[in-house]
């Protein structure tokens, strides 16, 4: 082999290694920039009301008509809570397309 060929064979891995380091530095910088951008969009604390659950309050021995009324009232409360929490979320995310109720 000629000396120039040997030199080329030895330099190719060095050049490739240098390119790989540069590429990883670019990826690292892009990741840091993305992390900073996401950190800027910190959401407020989720409302406590949205974490609550409802119970029907039906007791053993309740008449059937009373049990149905209690269950309907509990369902109405939970549906109202769900709507409030969905409205809160929609206000936090103006980029979300709002669909009309069906």
Secondary structure, DSSP 8 states (H G I E B T S, - for coil): --HHHHHHHHHHHHHHHHHHHHHHHHHHHHHHHHHHHHHHS------GGGG--------TT--HHHHHHHHHHHHHHHHHHHHHHHHHHHHH-TTS------
